[in-house]
């Protein structure tokens, strides 16, 4: 039926379509006007025209400078009308080079003409259909300068179009810097400047462009901070626009710009334009009487504003009944609203225990978080896990609320369902907290295969996932039963442990050594593990002590030796390794205080009097120079001072007291 309809459309339009190819300008113009009128408001007719292959002819007419200007104008308007059709229509136009042709036209058409306006309107329509053909607009300074000139001097329609196009085009640092160099900050300021509130049709594209340029760009944000139009800077113009009497979308856009300028480092968190401008505006826009789309954007923007600053988190938490407003937003049907609310809760609870307690006590929130992790929308699931991660920093909530709602269950399910990297990263960070020694979730998560899942994470190519995997295993091993430790060692495998000790990320190496340290705690566990894995553990320690690792990494390796030295039988493995003992002497004299302190911990455990073989160990250590090194430390004139700064004085005297010959 559709094919028949299109065929009939083609037949009925054949006469005037043929005239598009006429050599007579009058006939061509008449055909263009007829064609334009036929496609306005009809997606079916637009599709028919595109399928008849007319687009290349329209582009040819549009670009030909020898033709009657009215022909070029009508051809351009028709392309713009076709660009307001379906996504398939727009894709077809892009494939046939419409976007590139329009951009080329922008380079030559005089500013202020109807043709430049029609060109910009058509290009805007194409850019508004995702994915926008970003590559059609090159990073050409002459062209960008011309476009910013249009934004300052063109007709109201042309100005709004060009700023909207540039706001969509500005997708990264290269585009941000190019637009900034071309004067786009000044153009945006001009559009925002007015004795009265600028109309939304003019202000909103300018706000979107400014936000796109300043997002995570310190240089552009600093330029925006200092850009003036008349007697006002951009932040002053924005602060004027966030007040209560401004249209909601305009206030939202202005608060968003101030947020991005702040987060890029151009405005400090205690600046009045942040504290009394952006923040209260965003909190107000979250309230129940606002439209849902405004509330969703406001919650997400407020989350970003307060994400890294504790003072802003505390201020936001007491602003305009924000907690109850966010709880209402979670109940909204749209995914964007739920996502924004969860992100905002996550941001507010990032650092302050009292705020986390208030969030947890918000009616029904944990139920919403659990439901959020089961939401069909990936963005909502990710935001819910972010919220859970933030709240999981609370020791009290781990013991109580998290257990009551069994939040580990949907989290484990999510992580086992092969989620995207970002969700896996945030989720595994949450696991690190849920697997702490005091968390009631630890045991059931073990039963659900947490060890195996975490060991698999340590093999991922992403450093953040390897870090989270080994970190969670380290937490799991802390004060764990021997069977849990054995399970970790068996699943991880010594080969993978050595790979992790050679990781490119120092944090991964640190947590791997932390895991070993936690595994080798409690005398009975130390002896049992070392009886099976002694050669691998000792090799791992030697690799670190002899390698070019930072001091904090070597410190962890020495602490592992100290733990081994606390074993009843395991300490003999250290005594049997002369290379390690000589390293111990070296580190007792090391200028780095943390390494000296860690070496004292090892020596103290090896020379402890009253244990089997103590006398023989003392004699051997004295022979290798340990006693001499301890005496030198004791004799140092600044020993008393070191007591306060590093706590080594007591360790030195305690170790020396164990030697039978020391008096």
GUROVO-839170 format. One line per 8 residues: number of its first residue (from 1); for each residue x, y, z of C-alpha. Coordinates in nm, 2 decimals. Layout:
residues N
NUM = X Y Z ~ ... $
END
This chain:
residues 663
1 = 0.00 0.00 0.00 ~ 0.28 0.24 0.09 ~ 0.46 0.16 -0.24 ~ 0.14 0.24 -0.43 ~ 0.10 0.57 -0.24 ~ 0.45 0.68 -0.32 ~ 0.40 0.58 -0.69 ~ 0.09 0.80 -0.71 $
9 = 0.28 1.09 -0.54 ~ 0.55 1.05 -0.80 ~ 0.31 1.05 -1.09 ~ 0.12 1.35 -0.96 ~ 0.43 1.55 -0.91 ~ 0.61 1.45 -1.24 ~ 0.52 1.76 -1.43 ~ 0.67 2.02 -1.20 $
17 = 0.96 1.80 -1.10 ~ 1.06 1.78 -1.47 ~ 1.06 2.16 -1.47 ~ 1.33 2.16 -1.20 ~ 1.58 2.07 -1.48 ~ 1.45 2.35 -1.71 ~ 1.70 2.59 -1.87 ~ 1.45 2.87 -1.81 $
25 = 1.49 3.04 -1.47 ~ 1.12 3.13 -1.45 ~ 1.01 2.76 -1.49 ~ 1.27 2.64 -1.25 ~ 1.16 2.89 -0.99 ~ 0.79 2.81 -1.03 ~ 0.87 2.43 -1.00 ~ 1.07 2.50 -0.68 $
33 = 0.79 2.69 -0.52 ~ 0.54 2.42 -0.60 ~ 0.78 2.15 -0.47 ~ 0.84 2.35 -0.15 ~ 0.47 2.39 -0.09 ~ 0.40 2.02 -0.15 ~ 0.65 1.90 0.11 ~ 0.57 2.15 0.39 $
41 = 0.40 1.95 0.68 ~ 0.40 1.62 0.50 ~ 0.65 1.35 0.59 ~ 0.50 1.13 0.32 ~ 0.56 1.38 0.05 ~ 0.92 1.46 0.19 ~ 1.00 1.08 0.16 ~ 0.86 1.07 -0.19 $
49 = 1.07 1.36 -0.31 ~ 1.39 1.22 -0.15 ~ 1.32 0.88 -0.31 ~ 1.28 1.04 -0.65 ~ 1.64 1.15 -0.63 ~ 1.57 1.52 -0.64 ~ 1.81 1.62 -0.36 ~ 2.12 1.64 -0.57 $
57 = 1.94 1.88 -0.81 ~ 1.83 2.09 -0.52 ~ 2.19 2.11 -0.38 ~ 2.31 2.20 -0.73 ~ 2.06 2.49 -0.76 ~ 2.14 2.60 -0.41 ~ 2.51 2.63 -0.48 ~ 2.51 2.78 -0.83 $
65 = 2.61 3.15 -0.79 ~ 2.52 3.23 -1.15 ~ 2.15 3.16 -1.09 ~ 1.87 3.39 -0.99 ~ 1.91 3.45 -0.61 ~ 1.54 3.35 -0.56 ~ 1.61 3.01 -0.71 ~ 1.90 2.95 -0.47 $
73 = 1.68 3.07 -0.18 ~ 1.38 2.84 -0.27 ~ 1.61 2.54 -0.32 ~ 1.77 2.61 0.03 ~ 1.43 2.65 0.20 ~ 1.31 2.32 0.04 ~ 1.62 2.14 0.17 ~ 1.54 2.29 0.51 $
81 = 1.19 2.16 0.49 ~ 1.31 1.81 0.40 ~ 1.54 1.82 0.70 ~ 1.24 1.86 0.93 ~ 1.11 1.52 0.82 ~ 1.18 1.18 0.97 ~ 1.52 1.05 1.10 ~ 1.54 0.85 0.78 $
89 = 1.49 1.16 0.57 ~ 1.76 1.35 0.75 ~ 2.00 1.05 0.73 ~ 1.94 1.04 0.35 ~ 2.01 1.42 0.32 ~ 2.34 1.38 0.51 ~ 2.45 1.08 0.30 ~ 2.38 1.29 -0.02 $
97 = 2.61 1.57 0.11 ~ 2.34 1.82 0.22 ~ 2.52 1.92 0.54 ~ 2.85 1.97 0.36 ~ 2.69 2.18 0.09 ~ 2.52 2.40 0.34 ~ 2.84 2.46 0.53 ~ 3.01 2.55 0.20 $
105 = 2.73 2.80 0.14 ~ 2.80 2.97 0.47 ~ 3.15 3.06 0.36 ~ 3.03 3.29 0.08 ~ 2.67 3.40 0.13 ~ 2.66 3.77 0.26 ~ 2.56 3.81 0.62 ~ 2.21 3.96 0.66 $
113 = 2.06 3.81 0.35 ~ 1.76 3.58 0.34 ~ 1.98 3.31 0.19 ~ 2.22 3.30 0.49 ~ 1.92 3.27 0.72 ~ 1.76 2.99 0.51 ~ 2.10 2.81 0.50 ~ 2.14 2.83 0.88 $
121 = 1.78 2.71 0.94 ~ 1.83 2.41 0.72 ~ 2.17 2.32 0.88 ~ 2.01 2.36 1.23 ~ 1.73 2.12 1.14 ~ 1.99 1.86 1.02 ~ 2.20 1.91 1.33 ~ 1.90 1.86 1.56 $
129 = 1.86 1.50 1.44 ~ 2.11 1.28 1.62 ~ 2.37 1.18 1.53 ~ 2.45 1.53 1.41 ~ 2.70 1.54 1.12 ~ 2.97 1.70 1.32 ~ 3.24 1.64 1.06 ~ 3.06 1.84 0.80 $
137 = 3.16 2.16 1.00 ~ 3.54 2.17 1.00 ~ 3.76 2.34 1.26 ~ 3.83 2.62 1.03 ~ 3.91 2.95 1.21 ~ 3.80 3.17 0.92 ~ 3.46 2.99 0.90 ~ 3.42 2.98 1.28 $
145 = 3.50 3.36 1.30 ~ 3.23 3.42 1.04 ~ 2.98 3.22 1.23 ~ 3.05 3.40 1.55 ~ 3.01 3.73 1.36 ~ 2.67 3.61 1.24 ~ 2.59 3.53 1.61 ~ 2.67 3.90 1.69 $
153 = 2.53 4.08 1.39 ~ 2.28 3.86 1.20 ~ 1.91 3.86 1.22 ~ 1.75 3.72 1.53 ~ 1.67 3.39 1.35 ~ 2.02 3.36 1.21 ~ 2.18 3.43 1.55 ~ 1.96 3.17 1.72 $
161 = 2.04 2.91 1.45 ~ 2.41 2.96 1.44 ~ 2.45 2.94 1.82 ~ 2.23 2.63 1.83 ~ 2.44 2.46 1.56 ~ 2.77 2.55 1.74 ~ 2.64 2.43 2.08 ~ 2.57 2.09 1.92 $
169 = 2.90 2.09 1.73 ~ 3.11 2.17 2.04 ~ 3.17 1.82 2.17 ~ 3.53 1.83 2.30 ~ 3.84 2.03 2.39 ~ 3.94 2.09 2.02 ~ 3.60 2.25 1.94 ~ 3.59 2.44 2.27 $
177 = 3.93 2.60 2.22 ~ 3.86 2.68 1.85 ~ 3.53 2.85 1.93 ~ 3.68 3.04 2.22 ~ 3.96 3.17 1.99 ~ 3.69 3.26 1.73 ~ 3.52 3.49 1.99 ~ 3.22 3.27 2.07 $
185 = 3.23 3.37 2.44 ~ 3.17 3.73 2.33 ~ 2.89 3.63 2.10 ~ 2.72 3.43 2.37 ~ 2.75 3.73 2.61 ~ 2.59 3.96 2.35 ~ 2.29 3.73 2.32 ~ 2.25 3.72 2.70 $
193 = 2.29 4.09 2.75 ~ 1.97 4.29 2.78 ~ 1.82 4.55 3.01 ~ 1.53 4.31 3.05 ~ 1.53 3.93 3.04 ~ 1.64 3.82 2.69 ~ 1.37 3.61 2.52 ~ 1.42 3.23 2.56 $
201 = 1.45 3.18 2.19 ~ 1.77 3.40 2.20 ~ 1.90 3.31 2.55 ~ 1.86 2.93 2.55 ~ 2.09 2.86 2.25 ~ 2.35 3.10 2.39 ~ 2.33 2.93 2.73 ~ 2.37 2.58 2.57 $
209 = 2.67 2.71 2.37 ~ 2.83 2.86 2.67 ~ 2.78 2.54 2.88 ~ 2.92 2.32 2.60 ~ 3.23 2.54 2.57 ~ 3.30 2.56 2.95 ~ 3.24 2.20 3.04 ~ 3.56 2.06 3.20 $
217 = 3.77 2.33 3.02 ~ 3.96 2.55 3.26 ~ 4.10 2.78 2.99 ~ 3.77 2.85 2.82 ~ 3.60 2.89 3.16 ~ 3.86 3.15 3.26 ~ 3.80 3.34 2.93 ~ 3.43 3.33 3.00 $
225 = 3.49 3.46 3.35 ~ 3.66 3.77 3.21 ~ 3.44 3.82 2.90 ~ 3.23 4.14 2.92 ~ 2.94 4.27 2.72 ~ 2.89 4.63 2.81 ~ 2.96 4.67 3.18 ~ 2.88 4.31 3.28 $
233 = 3.09 3.99 3.28 ~ 2.94 3.66 3.18 ~ 2.91 3.54 3.54 ~ 2.72 3.86 3.63 ~ 2.49 3.81 3.33 ~ 2.43 3.45 3.44 ~ 2.36 3.55 3.80 ~ 2.10 3.79 3.68 $
241 = 1.93 3.51 3.49 ~ 1.90 3.26 3.78 ~ 1.66 3.47 3.98 ~ 1.30 3.36 4.05 ~ 1.13 3.59 3.80 ~ 1.31 3.45 3.50 ~ 1.16 3.18 3.27 ~ 1.24 2.83 3.41 $
249 = 1.44 2.70 3.11 ~ 1.65 3.02 3.11 ~ 1.72 3.00 3.49 ~ 1.81 2.64 3.45 ~ 2.05 2.71 3.16 ~ 2.22 2.99 3.35 ~ 2.26 2.78 3.67 ~ 2.41 2.51 3.45 $
257 = 2.67 2.75 3.30 ~ 2.77 2.88 3.64 ~ 2.80 2.51 3.76 ~ 3.03 2.43 3.47 ~ 3.25 2.74 3.51 ~ 3.29 2.65 3.88 ~ 3.37 2.29 3.82 ~ 3.63 2.39 3.56 $
265 = 3.81 2.59 3.84 ~ 3.73 2.94 3.73 ~ 3.49 3.01 4.02 ~ 3.58 2.89 4.38 ~ 3.31 2.70 4.58 ~ 3.26 2.99 4.82 ~ 3.20 3.25 4.54 ~ 2.87 3.43 4.59 $
273 = 2.76 3.35 4.23 ~ 2.79 2.98 4.32 ~ 2.66 2.99 4.68 ~ 2.38 3.24 4.64 ~ 2.32 3.20 4.26 ~ 2.36 2.86 4.11 ~ 2.30 2.64 4.41 ~ 1.97 2.79 4.55 $
281 = 1.84 2.82 4.19 ~ 1.90 2.45 4.13 ~ 1.75 2.35 4.47 ~ 1.44 2.56 4.39 ~ 1.41 2.40 4.04 ~ 1.40 2.05 4.21 ~ 1.08 2.13 4.40 ~ 0.75 1.96 4.34 $
289 = 0.57 2.24 4.16 ~ 0.83 2.25 3.88 ~ 0.79 2.06 3.54 ~ 0.94 1.71 3.55 ~ 1.20 1.78 3.28 ~ 1.33 2.09 3.47 ~ 1.34 1.89 3.79 ~ 1.54 1.61 3.63 $
297 = 1.80 1.85 3.48 ~ 1.82 2.05 3.80 ~ 1.89 1.74 4.01 ~ 2.16 1.62 3.78 ~ 2.33 1.96 3.76 ~ 2.32 2.01 4.13 ~ 2.48 1.67 4.17 ~ 2.77 1.78 3.95 $
305 = 2.79 2.12 4.13 ~ 2.83 1.97 4.48 ~ 3.01 1.65 4.37 ~ 3.36 1.73 4.50 ~ 3.31 2.00 4.76 ~ 3.19 1.91 5.12 ~ 3.08 2.27 5.20 ~ 2.85 2.28 4.89 $
313 = 2.72 1.93 4.98 ~ 2.63 2.05 5.33 ~ 2.48 2.37 5.20 ~ 2.27 2.19 4.94 ~ 2.15 1.94 5.19 ~ 1.97 2.21 5.40 ~ 1.85 2.41 5.10 ~ 1.48 2.44 5.01 $
321 = 1.37 2.10 5.15 ~ 1.60 1.94 4.90 ~ 1.59 1.59 5.05 ~ 1.21 1.56 5.02 ~ 1.22 1.72 4.67 ~ 1.47 1.45 4.55 ~ 1.26 1.18 4.71 ~ 0.96 1.30 4.50 $
329 = 1.17 1.31 4.18 ~ 1.27 0.95 4.23 ~ 0.89 0.87 4.21 ~ 0.86 1.05 3.87 ~ 0.80 0.82 3.57 ~ 1.08 0.94 3.35 ~ 1.43 0.77 3.35 ~ 1.59 1.12 3.33 $
337 = 1.42 1.22 3.66 ~ 1.51 0.90 3.85 ~ 1.87 0.92 3.72 ~ 1.90 1.29 3.83 ~ 1.77 1.22 4.18 ~ 1.99 0.92 4.24 ~ 2.30 1.11 4.12 ~ 2.21 1.40 4.34 $
345 = 2.17 1.18 4.65 ~ 2.51 1.02 4.56 ~ 2.68 1.36 4.54 ~ 2.53 1.49 4.87 ~ 2.63 1.18 5.06 ~ 2.98 1.15 4.93 ~ 3.16 1.28 5.24 ~ 2.94 1.36 5.53 $
353 = 2.80 1.09 5.76 ~ 2.52 1.31 5.89 ~ 2.40 1.38 5.54 ~ 2.42 1.01 5.45 ~ 2.20 0.93 5.76 ~ 1.95 1.19 5.65 ~ 1.94 1.04 5.30 ~ 1.89 0.69 5.43 $
361 = 1.61 0.81 5.66 ~ 1.43 0.97 5.36 ~ 1.11 0.77 5.33 ~ 1.14 0.46 5.11 ~ 1.47 0.56 4.95 ~ 1.64 0.22 4.99 ~ 1.35 0.05 4.83 ~ 1.38 0.30 4.54 $
369 = 1.76 0.22 4.51 ~ 1.69 -0.15 4.50 ~ 1.42 -0.10 4.23 ~ 1.66 0.14 4.05 ~ 1.92 -0.13 4.02 ~ 1.65 -0.34 3.84 ~ 1.53 -0.06 3.61 ~ 1.53 -0.15 3.24 $
377 = 1.71 0.18 3.16 ~ 2.09 0.14 3.19 ~ 2.13 0.51 3.29 ~ 1.90 0.46 3.59 ~ 2.07 0.14 3.70 ~ 2.41 0.32 3.69 ~ 2.28 0.62 3.89 ~ 2.12 0.39 4.15 $
385 = 2.45 0.20 4.19 ~ 2.63 0.54 4.23 ~ 2.39 0.63 4.50 ~ 2.44 0.30 4.67 ~ 2.82 0.34 4.65 ~ 2.80 0.68 4.82 ~ 2.58 0.55 5.10 ~ 2.80 0.24 5.14 $
393 = 3.07 0.46 5.29 ~ 2.87 0.47 5.61 ~ 2.98 0.21 5.87 ~ 2.65 0.23 6.05 ~ 2.44 0.18 5.74 ~ 2.65 -0.12 5.63 ~ 2.56 -0.28 5.96 ~ 2.19 -0.20 5.96 $
401 = 2.00 -0.05 5.66 ~ 2.20 -0.23 5.39 ~ 2.15 -0.56 5.56 ~ 1.77 -0.50 5.61 ~ 1.73 -0.44 5.24 ~ 1.98 -0.70 5.12 ~ 2.12 -0.45 4.87 ~ 2.41 -0.69 4.78 $
409 = 2.17 -0.92 4.61 ~ 2.06 -0.70 4.31 ~ 2.42 -0.55 4.30 ~ 2.57 -0.90 4.26 ~ 2.31 -0.98 4.00 ~ 2.39 -0.66 3.80 ~ 2.77 -0.73 3.81 ~ 2.72 -1.09 3.70 $
417 = 2.51 -0.98 3.40 ~ 2.81 -0.85 3.21 ~ 2.73 -0.48 3.25 ~ 2.91 -0.19 3.08 ~ 3.26 -0.09 3.20 ~ 3.13 0.22 3.39 ~ 2.86 0.03 3.58 ~ 3.11 -0.24 3.66 $
425 = 3.36 0.01 3.79 ~ 3.11 0.18 4.02 ~ 2.95 -0.15 4.13 ~ 3.29 -0.31 4.21 ~ 3.38 0.00 4.41 ~ 3.06 -0.05 4.61 ~ 3.16 -0.42 4.66 ~ 3.48 -0.30 4.82 $
433 = 3.28 -0.14 5.10 ~ 3.02 -0.42 5.13 ~ 3.31 -0.66 5.18 ~ 3.46 -0.49 5.48 ~ 3.51 -0.70 5.79 ~ 3.22 -0.56 5.99 ~ 2.97 -0.58 5.70 ~ 2.69 -0.84 5.75 $
441 = 2.67 -0.87 5.36 ~ 3.01 -1.03 5.35 ~ 2.91 -1.39 5.42 ~ 2.61 -1.42 5.17 ~ 2.82 -1.25 4.90 ~ 3.09 -1.51 4.95 ~ 2.82 -1.78 4.90 ~ 2.71 -1.60 4.57 $
449 = 3.06 -1.63 4.41 ~ 3.21 -1.29 4.51 ~ 3.56 -1.43 4.52 ~ 3.55 -1.57 4.17 ~ 3.39 -1.26 4.03 ~ 3.66 -1.03 4.19 ~ 3.94 -1.25 4.08 ~ 3.81 -1.22 3.72 $
457 = 3.81 -0.84 3.76 ~ 4.18 -0.84 3.84 ~ 4.24 -0.98 3.49 ~ 4.05 -0.70 3.31 ~ 4.25 -0.46 3.09 ~ 4.10 -0.15 3.26 ~ 4.32 -0.04 3.56 ~ 4.02 0.08 3.76 $
465 = 3.86 -0.27 3.75 ~ 4.18 -0.44 3.84 ~ 4.22 -0.20 4.13 ~ 3.86 -0.26 4.25 ~ 3.89 -0.63 4.22 ~ 4.22 -0.66 4.42 ~ 4.10 -0.40 4.67 ~ 3.78 -0.59 4.74 $
473 = 3.97 -0.91 4.78 ~ 4.20 -0.73 5.03 ~ 3.90 -0.62 5.23 ~ 3.75 -0.97 5.21 ~ 4.07 -1.12 5.35 ~ 4.09 -0.88 5.65 ~ 4.04 -1.09 5.97 ~ 3.88 -1.36 5.76 $
481 = 3.86 -1.73 5.84 ~ 4.13 -1.95 5.71 ~ 3.90 -2.12 5.46 ~ 3.82 -1.78 5.30 ~ 4.18 -1.69 5.27 ~ 4.26 -2.03 5.11 ~ 3.97 -1.98 4.87 ~ 4.11 -1.64 4.76 $
489 = 4.46 -1.78 4.71 ~ 4.34 -2.08 4.52 ~ 4.11 -1.87 4.29 ~ 4.35 -1.59 4.23 ~ 4.65 -1.81 4.18 ~ 5.01 -1.71 4.23 ~ 5.08 -1.64 3.87 ~ 4.81 -1.37 3.86 $
497 = 4.94 -1.23 4.19 ~ 5.28 -1.19 4.03 ~ 5.12 -1.02 3.73 ~ 4.95 -0.78 3.96 ~ 5.28 -0.70 4.14 ~ 5.41 -0.60 3.80 ~ 5.11 -0.38 3.72 ~ 5.15 -0.05 3.55 $
505 = 4.93 0.11 3.82 ~ 5.11 0.15 4.15 ~ 4.77 0.14 4.34 ~ 4.71 -0.21 4.21 ~ 5.05 -0.32 4.34 ~ 4.98 -0.16 4.68 ~ 4.65 -0.34 4.71 ~ 4.80 -0.67 4.60 $
513 = 5.06 -0.63 4.88 ~ 4.78 -0.53 5.11 ~ 4.60 -0.85 5.02 ~ 4.91 -1.06 5.10 ~ 4.94 -0.88 5.43 ~ 4.58 -0.95 5.53 ~ 4.62 -1.31 5.42 ~ 4.93 -1.35 5.64 $
521 = 4.77 -1.24 5.96 ~ 4.69 -1.46 6.27 ~ 4.98 -1.69 6.36 ~ 4.79 -2.01 6.27 ~ 4.69 -1.88 5.93 ~ 5.04 -1.75 5.86 ~ 5.20 -2.09 5.92 ~ 4.93 -2.27 5.72 $
529 = 4.96 -2.04 5.42 ~ 5.34 -2.03 5.42 ~ 5.36 -2.41 5.44 ~ 5.19 -2.42 5.10 ~ 5.29 -2.09 4.93 ~ 5.62 -2.00 5.10 ~ 5.84 -1.99 4.79 ~ 5.58 -1.77 4.60 $
537 = 5.53 -1.53 4.88 ~ 5.90 -1.49 4.96 ~ 5.97 -1.44 4.59 ~ 5.70 -1.17 4.57 ~ 5.85 -0.99 4.86 ~ 6.20 -1.01 4.72 ~ 6.09 -0.88 4.38 ~ 5.95 -0.57 4.55 $
545 = 6.24 -0.51 4.78 ~ 6.49 -0.53 4.50 ~ 6.29 -0.35 4.24 ~ 6.26 0.02 4.16 ~ 5.93 0.06 4.35 ~ 5.82 0.37 4.54 ~ 5.89 0.38 4.92 ~ 5.52 0.31 5.01 $
553 = 5.53 -0.01 4.80 ~ 5.85 -0.13 4.96 ~ 5.70 -0.05 5.30 ~ 5.41 -0.29 5.24 ~ 5.66 -0.56 5.14 ~ 5.85 -0.52 5.47 ~ 5.52 -0.53 5.66 ~ 5.44 -0.86 5.49 $
561 = 5.78 -0.99 5.62 ~ 5.69 -0.86 5.96 ~ 5.37 -1.06 5.95 ~ 5.56 -1.37 5.84 ~ 5.80 -1.31 6.12 ~ 5.51 -1.34 6.36 ~ 5.44 -1.70 6.25 ~ 5.56 -1.98 6.47 $
569 = 5.73 -2.17 6.19 ~ 5.71 -1.92 5.91 ~ 5.98 -1.70 6.06 ~ 6.23 -1.97 5.99 ~ 6.17 -1.91 5.62 ~ 6.30 -1.55 5.66 ~ 6.60 -1.67 5.87 ~ 6.68 -1.92 5.59 $
577 = 6.70 -1.64 5.33 ~ 7.03 -1.45 5.37 ~ 6.94 -1.20 5.09 ~ 6.63 -1.10 5.28 ~ 6.82 -1.06 5.60 ~ 7.08 -0.84 5.44 ~ 6.80 -0.63 5.29 ~ 6.66 -0.60 5.65 $
585 = 6.99 -0.45 5.77 ~ 7.00 -0.21 5.48 ~ 6.64 -0.09 5.55 ~ 6.72 -0.04 5.92 ~ 6.96 0.23 5.81 ~ 6.74 0.37 5.54 ~ 6.69 0.75 5.53 ~ 6.32 0.70 5.45 $
593 = 6.15 0.69 5.79 ~ 5.86 0.47 5.68 ~ 6.09 0.20 5.55 ~ 6.30 0.22 5.87 ~ 5.99 0.18 6.08 ~ 5.87 -0.12 5.87 ~ 6.22 -0.29 5.91 ~ 6.20 -0.24 6.28 $
601 = 5.87 -0.42 6.28 ~ 6.03 -0.72 6.10 ~ 6.34 -0.72 6.33 ~ 6.12 -0.70 6.65 ~ 5.92 -1.01 6.55 ~ 6.23 -1.21 6.46 ~ 6.43 -1.15 6.78 ~ 6.14 -1.19 7.03 $
609 = 6.27 -1.37 7.33 ~ 6.10 -1.67 7.48 ~ 6.00 -1.84 7.15 ~ 6.16 -2.16 7.02 ~ 6.49 -2.09 6.85 ~ 6.51 -1.73 6.97 ~ 6.87 -1.75 7.08 ~ 6.99 -1.89 6.75 $
617 = 6.80 -1.63 6.56 ~ 6.94 -1.35 6.77 ~ 7.29 -1.48 6.72 ~ 7.24 -1.50 6.34 ~ 7.09 -1.16 6.32 ~ 7.37 -1.01 6.53 ~ 7.62 -1.17 6.31 ~ 7.46 -1.01 6.00 $
625 = 7.46 -0.66 6.16 ~ 7.10 -0.63 6.29 ~ 7.21 -0.57 6.65 ~ 7.47 -0.31 6.54 ~ 7.20 -0.13 6.33 ~ 6.97 -0.12 6.63 ~ 7.24 0.02 6.85 ~ 7.32 0.29 6.60 $
633 = 6.95 0.39 6.60 ~ 6.94 0.39 6.98 ~ 7.25 0.60 7.00 ~ 7.12 0.87 6.76 ~ 7.10 1.20 6.94 ~ 6.76 1.28 6.79 ~ 6.60 0.95 6.91 ~ 6.38 1.12 7.16 $
641 = 6.26 1.36 6.89 ~ 6.19 1.06 6.66 ~ 5.96 0.91 6.93 ~ 5.71 1.19 6.87 ~ 5.74 1.21 6.50 ~ 5.76 0.84 6.39 ~ 5.72 0.62 6.70 ~ 6.04 0.44 6.63 $
649 = 6.21 0.50 6.97 ~ 5.99 0.25 7.14 ~ 6.04 -0.01 6.87 ~ 6.42 0.03 6.89 ~ 6.43 -0.01 7.26 ~ 6.18 -0.31 7.25 ~ 6.39 -0.49 6.99 ~ 6.71 -0.43 7.17 $
657 = 6.57 -0.55 7.50 ~ 6.51 -0.89 7.34 ~ 6.88 -0.95 7.27 ~ 7.02 -1.13 7.57 ~ 7.35 -0.94 7.55 ~ 7.19 -0.60 7.56 ~ 7.18 -0.43 7.90 $
END
